[in-house]
Amino acid sequence: MEEEEEVNNERGEYTLVVRKPCFGLPTACPSCLSLYIYLKFAQLPFLLDFNSTYPDSDQIPYIESGDYVAYNNENGGVIESLKKDGIVDLDNEFYSVPEWISTKAMVCSWLGDAIMYELWVGSDSSSAEKIYYPDLPWPIGKVLFLKQVHTVKQRLGITKDNAEQMEEEIYKRANIAYGALSTRLGEQNFLFENRPSSVDAFFLAHVLLTLQALPESSVLRTKLLEHGNLVKYAEKLKMEFVEAGSSSSSASYFQSDPPSSASRRGPSNSSSKPRSKPKKQKTKEEKTFRKRAKYFVVTQIVAVLLFLTFMNRPDDEVELEDDEGYGYDD
């Protein structure tokens, strides 16, 4: 703990960059919300910025302080980077606890798959579009949504032939996980030794998103509501760690520049104050980020043009091409 404090004092203030708030949450992106909660559990002071400029970026969320940046798509994620770099580790006393390891695997895999399925496949597109593409024109947002649906189906191994079977399996696993976690929690405040760990951060984010971001008709939401102690657990921790000081962040958002930007200001949480940094030369990371932004704009324009072209083609022309492309001579 003393080593972590020394490292944090040397680096100074941290800035967490996430996707914008919605559904009454400081951010409704699953990976963003779990990281936000983890930092709150760890009582690590940080500024909160929002980035809606790169909706398909797998680098978000990320955290930075000076020259230090930890991205979501590197080193197993931001939480793992924070552990390896000696910044904060809530799990150091649980690595040798078999039940904790298996519980974390269950939460991250079974429940992670379940919320991913619900957002992109199992329900209408409204929740996912509001979380990831709220500021994009309809054609671009729709194309990106359909692209992500395809990616999620591939990741979960869903095909036309096994779609119903996979849906049943995903919900079955989620229901088993809820039952096991409900029994494990009992009347405690946290899942293990009555103190927070990354398992609580991942699970609390899952519960809050399921209750607040998914529609009332959601199968996953219905199964979760059958376990009253899990709902109470989420409500209590939400009031203590999520709602405390986050109202201003939820009310408005700031479009953050890429890491190591010339200056950064944004809404603050309860443990931070607004700041500004002097201008400095663009770093390699910023140049790469800006190049990617240009590439993103070009590719999405092309995608929209192709999408609109396909939508405007007559049905008989499409059918005729299908017959010609797949016909075989006797």
C-alpha positions in Angstrom: 0.0 0.0 0.0 2.8 2.4 0.8 4.5 1.6 -2.5 1.2 2.4 -4.3 0.9 5.7 -2.6 4.5 6.6 -3.5 3.9 5.8 -7.1 0.7 7.8 -7.2 2.4 10.8 -5.6 5.1 10.8 -8.2 2.6 10.6 -11.1 0.1 13.2 -9.8 -3.5 13.3 -10.9 -5.1 10.6 -13.0 -7.7 11.2 -15.7 -10.1 8.4 -16.6 -11.6 8.6 -20.1 -14.8 6.7 -20.7 -17.9 6.8 -22.9 -20.5 9.4 -22.1 -23.1 9.0 -19.3 -26.6 7.7 -19.9 -29.3 5.6 -18.2 -28.6 7.4 -14.9 -25.0 6.1 -14.8 -21.7 8.0 -15.0 -21.0 5.8 -18.1 -23.0 2.9 -19.5 -20.2 1.1 -21.4 -19.6 -2.2 -19.5 -15.8 -2.0 -19.5 -15.9 1.7 -18.6 -18.3 1.3 -15.7 -16.5 -1.6 -14.1 -13.2 0.4 -14.3 -14.9 3.5 -12.8 -16.3 1.4 -10.0 -12.9 -0.2 -9.4 -11.2 3.1 -9.0 -13.9 4.3 -6.6 -13.5 1.1 -4.5 -9.7 1.8 -4.4 -10.3 5.5 -3.4 -7.9 6.6 -6.1 -8.6 10.3 -6.9 -9.2 10.9 -10.6 -10.7 13.3 -13.1 -13.4 12.0 -15.4 -13.5 12.9 -19.1 -15.8 11.6 -21.8 -14.9 10.6 -25.4 -17.6 10.2 -28.0 -15.2 11.0 -30.9 -14.1 7.4 -31.5 -17.1 5.2 -30.9 -15.5 2.0 -32.2 -12.2 2.4 -30.4 -11.2 -0.6 -28.3 -8.7 1.7 -26.5 -11.6 3.2 -24.4 -11.6 3.2 -21.5 -8.1 4.4 -20.7 -6.4 6.2 -17.8 -3.5 8.7 -17.9 -1.3 10.7 -15.7 1.4 12.8 -17.3 3.3 10.5 -19.7 1.6 7.3 -18.2 -1.3 5.8 -20.2 -3.0 2.5 -19.7 -5.4 1.4 -22.5 -8.3 -1.0 -22.4 -6.9 -3.1 -25.2 -3.4 -3.6 -23.8 -1.9 -5.8 -21.1 -5.2 -7.5 -20.3 -7.1 -4.2 -19.7 -6.7 -1.1 -17.6 -7.2 -2.8 -14.2 -4.5 -5.4 -14.9 -2.2 -2.6 -16.0 -2.8 -0.7 -12.8 -1.9 -3.8 -10.8 1.3 -4.6 -12.8 2.4 -1.0 -12.6 2.0 -0.8 -8.8 -0.7 1.9 -8.9 -3.5 0.1 -7.2 -4.4 -3.6 -6.6 -7.6 -4.6 -4.7 -7.0 -8.3 -5.3 -3.5 -8.9 -3.8 -5.0 -11.0 -1.0 -7.2 -13.1 -3.2 -4.8 -14.6 -5.7 -4.5 -17.8 -3.7 -8.2 -18.2 -3.0 -9.6 -20.8 -5.4 -13.2 -19.7 -5.0 -12.4 -16.1 -5.7 -10.6 -17.1 -8.9 -13.5 -19.3 -10.1 -16.0 -16.6 -9.2 -14.1 -13.9 -11.2 -14.0 -16.3 -14.2 -17.7 -16.9 -14.0 -18.6 -13.2 -13.7 -16.3 -12.1 -16.6 -17.2 -15.0 -18.9 -20.8 -16.1 -18.3 -22.2 -12.7 -17.2 -19.9 -10.8 -19.6 -21.3 -12.9 -22.5 -24.8 -12.4 -21.2 -24.8 -8.6 -21.1 -22.9 -8.5 -24.5 -25.6 -10.8 -26.0 -28.5 -8.7 -24.6 -27.0 -5.4 -25.8 -26.2 -6.5 -29.3 -28.4 -9.5 -30.1 -31.1 -10.3 -27.6 -32.9 -7.0 -27.5 -33.6 -4.1 -29.8 -30.8 -1.7 -30.7 -31.8 1.3 -28.6 -29.6 0.6 -25.6 -26.5 -0.2 -27.5 -26.9 2.8 -29.9 -27.5 5.1 -27.0 -24.3 3.9 -25.2 -22.0 3.7 -28.1 -23.3 5.9 -31.0 -25.5 8.6 -29.6 -23.9 11.5 -31.5 -23.5 9.9 -34.9 -25.9 10.4 -37.8 -28.4 7.6 -38.2 -26.8 5.9 -41.3 -23.3 5.8 -39.7 -24.6 4.7 -36.3 -26.7 1.9 -37.9 -23.8 0.6 -40.0 -21.5 0.5 -37.0 -24.2 -1.2 -35.0 -24.8 -4.0 -37.6 -21.0 -4.4 -37.9 -20.7 -4.9 -34.1 -23.6 -7.3 -34.1 -21.7 -9.4 -36.6 -18.6 -9.2 -34.4 -20.5 -10.2 -31.3 -22.1 -13.2 -33.0 -18.7 -14.4 -34.2 -17.2 -14.0 -30.7 -20.1 -15.9 -29.1 -20.1 -18.6 -31.8 -23.6 -17.8 -32.9 -24.8 -19.0 -36.3 -28.2 -19.3 -38.0 -28.2 -23.0 -37.2 -27.5 -22.7 -33.5 -29.0 -19.3 -32.6 -31.8 -20.7 -30.5 -29.5 -23.2 -28.7 -26.9 -20.6 -28.0 -29.5 -18.1 -26.6 -30.8 -20.8 -24.3 -27.2 -21.7 -23.1 -26.3 -18.0 -22.5 -29.4 -17.4 -20.3 -29.0 -20.8 -18.5 -25.4 -19.9 -17.6 -26.4 -16.4 -16.4 -29.2 -17.9 -14.3 -26.7 -20.4 -12.7 -24.3 -17.5 -12.0 -26.9 -15.4 -10.4 -27.9 -18.2 -8.1 -24.3 -18.9 -7.1 -23.5 -15.3 -6.5 -26.7 -14.8 -4.5 -25.7 -17.7 -2.2 -22.2 -16.5 -2.0 -23.2 -12.9 -1.1 -25.8 -13.7 1.5 -26.3 -10.5 3.5 -22.7 -9.2 3.2 -21.8 -5.9 1.6 -19.2 -7.5 -0.8 -18.7 -10.9 -2.3 -15.4 -11.9 -0.5 -14.3 -11.1 3.1 -16.7 -8.2 3.2 -14.4 -5.9 1.3 -14.3 -4.9 -2.4 -12.2 -6.5 -5.1 -12.3 -6.5 -8.9 -15.0 -9.2 -8.8 -17.3 -6.7 -7.1 -16.4 -4.0 -9.7 -17.2 -6.3 -12.6 -20.4 -7.7 -11.0 -21.7 -4.4 -9.8 -21.3 -2.9 -13.2 -23.1 -5.8 -14.7 -26.0 -5.5 -12.3 -26.4 -1.8 -12.7 -26.4 -2.1 -16.5 -28.8 -4.9 -16.5 -31.3 -3.1 -14.2 -30.9 0.4 -15.8 -29.8 0.0 -19.4 -31.8 -3.0 -20.6 -35.5 -2.8 -21.4 -38.1 -4.2 -19.0 -38.8 -7.0 -21.4 -35.2 -8.2 -21.1 -34.8 -11.9 -20.2 -31.6 -11.2 -18.3 -33.2 -8.4 -16.3 -36.1 -10.7 -15.3 -33.8 -13.4 -14.1 -31.7 -11.0 -12.1 -34.7 -9.5 -10.3 -35.5 -13.0 -8.9 -32.5 -12.5 -6.5 -33.5 -9.7 -4.1 -30.2 -9.7 -2.2 -28.3 -9.0 -5.4 -30.5 -6.1 -6.2 -30.1 -4.7 -2.7 -26.3 -5.2 -3.0 -26.3 -3.1 -6.1 -28.5 -0.4 -4.8 -26.4 0.0 -1.6 -23.1 0.2 -3.4 -24.5 2.5 -6.1 -25.5 5.0 -3.5 -22.1 4.7 -1.7 -19.7 4.6 -4.6 -21.4 5.6 -7.9 -24.0 8.3 -7.1 -21.8 10.1 -4.5 -20.4 13.0 -6.4 -21.2 11.7 -9.9 -24.4 13.8 -10.4 -22.5 16.6 -12.1 -20.7 14.1 -14.4 -24.0 12.6 -15.5 -25.6 16.0 -16.2 -23.2 17.0 -18.9 -20.2 15.6 -20.7 -16.9 16.8 -22.2 -15.6 15.4 -25.5 -12.0 14.4 -24.6 -9.1 14.7 -26.8 -6.7 11.8 -27.3 -4.1 10.9 -24.6 -1.4 13.5 -24.0 -3.5 16.3 -25.5 -2.5 19.9 -25.3 -5.0 20.6 -22.5 -7.8 18.7 -20.7 -10.7 19.9 -18.7 -13.8 18.0 -17.8 -16.4 17.3 -15.2 -14.9 16.1 -11.9 -16.0 13.5 -9.5 -16.2 13.7 -5.7 -12.4 13.2 -5.2 -11.0 15.6 -7.8 -10.8 19.2 -9.0 -10.7 20.7 -12.5 -7.3 21.1 -13.9 -5.5 22.4 -16.9 -2.1 21.5 -18.4 0.4 23.6 -20.4 0.6 23.0 -24.1 3.2 20.5 -25.2 4.3 18.9 -28.4 2.2 16.0 -29.9 3.4 12.6 -28.8 3.6 9.5 -30.9 0.4 8.2 -29.3 -1.6 11.3 -30.1 -0.4 11.3 -33.7 -1.4 7.7 -34.1 -4.8 8.5 -32.5 -5.4 11.4 -34.9 -4.4 9.3 -37.9 -6.9 6.7 -36.8 -9.6 9.4 -36.5 -9.1 10.3 -40.2 -9.2 6.7 -41.2 -12.4 6.2 -39.2 -14.1 9.1 -40.9 -13.2 7.9 -44.4 -14.1 4.2 -43.7 -17.5 5.2 -42.2 -18.3 7.4 -45.2 -17.5 4.6 -47.6 -19.6 2.2 -45.4 -22.6 4.5 -45.4 -22.4 5.0 -49.2 -22.3 1.2 -49.7 -25.2 0.8 -47.3 -27.3 3.4 -49.0 -26.5 2.0 -52.4 -27.6 -1.5 -51.4 -30.8 -0.1 -49.8 -31.8 1.8 -53.0 -31.3 -1.2 -55.3 -34.5 -2.8 -56.6 -35.4 -6.1 -55.1 -35.7 -7.9 -58.5 -32.1 -6.8 -59.4 -30.8 -8.3 -56.1 -32.7 -11.5 -56.7 -31.5 -11.7 -60.3 -27.8 -11.2 -59.2 -28.3 -13.9 -56.6 -29.6 -16.4 -59.2 -26.8 -15.6 -61.6 -24.0 -15.8 -58.9 -25.1 -19.1 -57.3 -26.7 -21.0 -60.3 -25.2 -24.2 -61.5 -25.6 -25.9 -64.9 -27.1 -29.4 -64.9 
